[in-house]
Amino acid sequence: MDLDLRKLRYFVAVAEHRHFGRAAAALFIAQPVLSRQIRAFEKELGCPLFTRTTRSVELTAAGHRLYEEAPGITAAVAGTVRRVREAGSPGRRLVVGFSAGLHVAEAIRAFTACHPDVVVDVLPLPWVERDGPLRDGRAHVGFLRRPFDDSGLHTVPVGHETKVACLPAGHPLAGRRALVLADLDGEPVVTRRTASLEEKFELIASGQGVALVPLSVMRAYARPGLVHLPVSDHPPVGTCLAAPEGHGPGPVADFLEIAAEVLGAPGS
């Protein structure tokens, strides 16, 4: 069978929302249309993907497997499309990925001042498997924070940033000025894989746990219902530039050199 990428996208939306109505709203389609597309997808695959009741929608074993495989499928297709478009387009292009909360605009300005002939695009890197776009070709270079799988990647250290404790505003510790790691002993931690940072912070705000989050992420996603406090004894996390090994001379190498100088400067 041919895998229908549109139906795969619909499936992922339902898997993430665990609700057909919310998934349909996110996709901007009618719920009956979404339900028909999922049923058709299950028929094509020859197995049910969801267990439906009047109160919940849960993934079957097959659904769990497809949900795990889906990001790789969509990423591979996106990378292929990008490479085909690049091959058929004149000029040079550089895609710069960046992790949530990290800002790369200053480095891009410095790069384009030296390389006005290179078209630069930006790509937000996913919260999970943020090195993925560097491996499948969606991004040529990235600005990331550790930890991530750096095997097969050339990395350039840039700096460090602190992590803070993110808590719901009504938490007993929320009134403190600062914490130590021992203060969080016994606290439920939101560790489940979420589709986005917004979902993670929604879980925290609803009282389902706390989390240690990079300060830049917390500032970028500040919202009512959450507080963040410094954790004095938590080690800082490193930030770095990364690109696939063997990239050779050209825009990627030039960007790495310029961005390392700009982003590593005090105050950057």
C-alpha positions in Angstrom: 0.0 0.0 0.0 1.0 3.6 -0.5 1.2 5.5 2.8 -1.1 8.6 2.8 0.9 11.4 4.5 -2.3 13.4 5.0 -3.9 10.6 6.9 -0.7 10.1 8.8 -0.8 13.8 9.8 -4.4 13.3 10.9 -3.5 10.3 12.9 -0.7 12.1 14.8 -3.1 15.0 15.7 -5.6 12.5 17.2 -2.7 10.7 19.0 -1.4 13.9 20.5 -4.8 15.3 21.6 -6.4 11.9 22.5 -9.7 13.5 21.4 -11.2 13.7 17.9 -12.9 17.0 18.5 -9.8 18.8 19.7 -7.7 17.2 16.9 -10.2 18.3 14.3 -10.1 21.9 15.6 -6.3 21.9 15.5 -6.4 20.6 11.9 -9.2 23.0 10.9 -11.4 20.3 9.6 -14.8 18.9 10.6 -14.8 16.1 13.2 -16.8 13.7 11.0 -14.3 14.2 8.2 -11.5 13.4 10.6 -13.2 10.3 11.9 -13.8 9.0 8.4 -10.2 9.6 7.4 -8.9 7.7 10.5 -11.3 4.8 9.8 -10.1 4.7 6.2 -6.5 4.8 7.4 -7.1 1.9 9.8 -8.7 -0.1 7.0 -5.7 0.6 4.7 -3.3 -0.6 7.4 -5.4 -3.6 8.3 -5.4 -2.9 12.1 -7.1 -0.5 14.6 -5.0 2.4 15.7 -7.3 3.7 18.5 -9.5 2.2 21.2 -12.5 4.4 21.3 -15.0 4.7 24.2 -17.6 7.4 25.0 -15.1 9.0 27.4 -11.6 8.4 25.9 -9.5 7.7 22.9 -6.4 5.6 23.5 -3.7 4.2 21.2 -3.6 0.5 20.5 -0.3 -1.4 20.3 -0.2 -0.7 16.6 -1.1 2.9 17.2 1.8 3.3 19.7 4.2 1.9 17.2 3.0 4.2 14.4 3.1 7.2 16.7 6.8 6.3 17.5 7.6 5.9 13.8 5.7 8.9 12.5 8.2 11.7 13.3 10.9 9.8 11.4 8.6 9.3 8.4 7.5 13.0 8.2 11.1 14.2 8.8 12.5 12.0 6.0 9.9 13.2 3.6 10.4 16.9 4.5 14.2 16.5 4.1 13.8 14.9 0.7 11.5 17.6 -0.5 13.9 20.3 0.7 16.9 18.7 -1.0 14.9 18.3 -4.3 13.9 22.0 -4.2 17.5 23.0 -3.5 18.7 21.0 -6.4 16.2 22.7 -8.7 16.8 26.2 -7.4 19.7 28.5 -8.4 21.8 30.1 -5.7 22.8 29.0 -2.2 20.6 28.4 0.8 21.3 27.8 4.5 18.8 26.5 7.0 19.6 27.4 10.6 17.8 25.4 13.3 17.5 26.7 16.8 16.2 25.2 20.1 13.4 26.8 22.0 14.5 29.9 23.9 17.8 30.3 22.0 18.2 33.3 19.7 20.2 33.1 16.5 19.1 36.3 14.8 22.3 38.3 15.6 24.5 35.5 14.2 22.4 35.4 11.0 22.7 39.2 10.6 26.5 38.9 10.9 26.6 36.0 8.4 24.4 37.7 5.8 26.5 40.9 6.0 29.5 38.8 4.8 27.4 36.4 2.5 24.6 38.5 0.9 24.3 35.8 -1.8 23.2 33.1 0.6 19.5 32.8 1.4 19.1 32.0 5.1 16.0 30.3 6.5 15.3 29.4 10.1 13.8 26.2 11.6 12.6 25.8 15.2 14.1 22.5 16.4 11.6 20.0 18.1 11.7 19.8 21.8 12.2 16.0 21.5 15.0 14.7 19.2 16.2 18.2 18.4 19.2 16.9 16.6 16.9 15.1 14.1 16.6 17.9 11.5 20.4 18.0 11.3 20.5 14.3 10.4 17.7 14.2 7.9 18.7 17.3 6.0 15.9 19.8 7.1 18.6 22.0 8.7 22.2 22.5 7.8 23.4 23.9 11.1 21.8 24.3 14.5 22.0 26.2 17.8 21.2 23.7 20.6 21.6 23.2 24.2 22.8 19.9 25.6 22.1 17.1 26.2 21.5 15.6 22.7 22.9 12.8 20.6 26.0 14.4 19.0 27.3 11.3 17.3 28.1 12.1 13.7 27.8 15.8 14.4 30.5 18.5 14.5 29.9 20.7 17.6 31.3 24.0 18.6 30.7 25.0 22.3 29.2 28.5 22.7 28.3 29.0 26.3 26.2 27.9 29.3 22.9 28.7 30.8 21.1 27.9 34.0 18.1 25.8 34.7 15.2 26.9 36.9 12.5 25.0 38.7 9.1 25.5 37.0 6.2 25.1 39.4 2.4 25.9 39.4 1.7 29.3 41.0 -0.2 27.7 43.9 2.7 25.3 44.8 3.9 25.5 48.5 7.4 26.3 47.2 6.3 29.1 44.8 6.8 31.8 47.4 10.5 31.1 47.8 13.2 33.3 46.3 15.4 30.3 45.4 15.6 26.6 45.8 18.2 23.8 46.1 17.7 20.4 44.5 16.9 18.8 47.9 13.8 21.0 48.0 12.4 19.1 45.1 12.9 15.7 46.6 9.7 13.8 46.5 8.0 16.2 44.1 6.3 14.7 41.1 8.2 15.6 38.0 6.6 15.9 34.5 8.8 13.5 32.6 6.3 12.1 30.0 7.0 12.9 26.4 4.9 15.8 25.2 4.3 17.1 21.7 5.2 20.6 22.6 6.5 22.9 25.4 3.1 24.4 25.6 1.7 21.0 26.5 4.4 20.5 29.1 3.7 23.8 30.7 0.0 23.2 30.7 0.5 20.0 32.7 2.7 21.8 35.2 0.2 24.7 35.6 -2.6 22.2 36.2 -0.7 20.8 39.2 0.5 17.5 37.7 4.2 18.0 38.6 7.2 20.3 38.4 10.1 20.4 35.9 13.7 21.8 35.6 13.7 24.0 32.5 16.4 26.2 30.9 16.0 29.8 31.9 15.8 31.0 28.3 12.9 28.6 27.7 11.0 29.8 30.7 11.4 33.4 29.7 10.2 32.6 26.2 7.1 30.8 27.4 6.2 32.9 30.4 2.5 32.6 31.2 0.1 33.0 34.1 -0.2 30.1 36.4 3.5 29.3 36.5 6.5 30.5 38.5 10.1 29.8 38.0 12.8 29.8 40.7 16.6 29.5 40.5 18.1 26.3 41.8 21.4 27.3 43.2 23.1 23.9 43.1 22.0 22.7 39.7 24.9 22.6 37.2 24.6 24.8 34.1 23.8 23.3 30.7 26.0 23.9 27.7 24.9 25.5 24.5 26.6 24.8 21.2 26.5 25.0 17.4 26.2 21.8 15.5 26.4 20.6 11.9 26.8 17.2 10.3 30.4 16.0 10.2 32.1 16.3 6.8 30.3 19.4 5.8 33.4 20.9 4.2 34.1 24.5 3.2 31.2 26.7 2.3 28.2 28.4 4.0 28.0 25.9 6.8 31.6 26.3 7.8 31.5 30.1 7.4 28.3 30.3 9.6 29.8 28.2 12.3 32.9 30.4 12.5 30.9 33.7 12.5 28.1 32.4 14.8 30.6 31.0 17.4 32.2 34.5 17.6 28.9 36.3 17.8 27.0 33.9 20.1 29.9 33.3 22.4 30.4 37.0 23.0 29.6 38.3 26.5 26.0 39.4 26.7 24.9 37.3 23.7 
